[in-house]
Amino acid sequence: MKIGDKVVCINVNWSVDPQNFPDVTFPELYQELTIRDIYYYPLDGGLINLVFEEIRNPLKGYPIVTQLFGRDIEHDFDSKRFAKLEDRKIEEKKTNALTKKLALKALEEYPEYNPEELIKEVLI
């Protein structure tokens, strides 16, 4: 991931309770966002956190953060909770291709079914 990349939020099980941070806007599940900045925390196991164009949050106000970055930074979010939008689209294409292959295989094994019946059975 790099600045300017489009990502989608895939995990909102935050390590903190958002209610304890009423001034901070947390990303929502499946929200699409643009990376505005990236922060690397070498002392915290190599954690990589992101901030976004679409969300502006207050500065953290933690002396350790100011010491690490030489300035205060706004509240950020773990990059592991986001997927590059292109990666997600590639995975969707792979999943759709596999679903199509499985449906065709099912029709080979059960020629008495028509595709509409198979779809109805899956949806029920």
N, C-alpha and C positions, 0 to 999 in steps of 0.2 A: 504494500500500500504506500501511496505517496500523496503529497499535497495536490489537491485537485481531483483525486479519484472519487468516483461515486460509490457509496457503500449502502448496504441495507442492514438495519439492526435486526439481529437474529436471536438475541438473548437479553432479556430484561430482568434476570435474577441478579440484581445488583448486590455488590458486597457490602453496601450500606443501605440503610432504610431511607428512601427518598423523603419520607415525612420529616426526617431529622434535618433536611436541607431544603426548607421551604422556598428559598430564593433561587435554587438551582433547577433548571429545566432539564429533565432526563429524556433521552430519546425514547420513542415509543416502538413497540414491536412492529417490525416490517416497515418502519419509516425509512425512506430513502434520503440520504444526506451526502454532502460534499465535504471532504476533508479540508479544513482550513489550516490546521497546524498539527504537528506530531511531536510528542514529548517522550523521551527515552529516560527511564529510571534505572540506571545501572546498579544502584544500591538496593533496589527492590526486585532482584531476580531478573533484571532485564525487561521489566514491564514496559510496554509501549502503549501510550494513551493518545487519544485523538480528541480534537475539538472541531466543530463543524461550522460552515457558513450559515446554516439555517438556525443555529442555536447560539446565542450569546449569553454567557453566564458570568456571575461575579468572580472576582479574583479570589483565590484560596485563602490568602492571608496566613500561610504557614511559613515560619522562618526557615525551616529546612528546605522547602521548595524554593524560596528566594535565594538561599545559599547555593543550591544545586544549579539553578538556571540563571542566576545573576539578576533576576527580576521575579516579581510575582506573576503567576499565571492563573488563568481561569480554571474552573472545575472541568476536568477532562474524563474520558471514558476509555476503559480497557479495549484495545483493538480486537481482542479475541471475541468480543460480543458483536462483531460486524463482519460482513462478507462483502468482497468487491462485487458490485452489481453485475459485471460481466461474468464472473465466476458463477454466480447464481443462475444466470441465463444459460450458461453452458451445462450446468447440472440439470436444469429443467429440460433442456434438449435431450440429454442422455436419458433421463427418466422417461420422457415421452417416447423416445425411440425404443426403449426396453418394453414399455407398456404395449406399443404397437406390435413388437415381435412376439410378446406373450399372447396377445389377442389372436394373431395369425396362427400361432402354434395351437392354441385352443380350438380354433376353427378347423384346423387339419385333423385334430383328434376327435372332434365332435361336429361333424359336418351337418348334423341334423339341426344345429342351432344357427340362427342368423345373427348378425352383429347386433341388431336392435335388441334381441332377446338377451344376449350376453350383457349388454349395457344395463338393461333393466334389472337383471339379476344382481349385478355388482352394486347398483344404486339402492337396491332394496335392503 
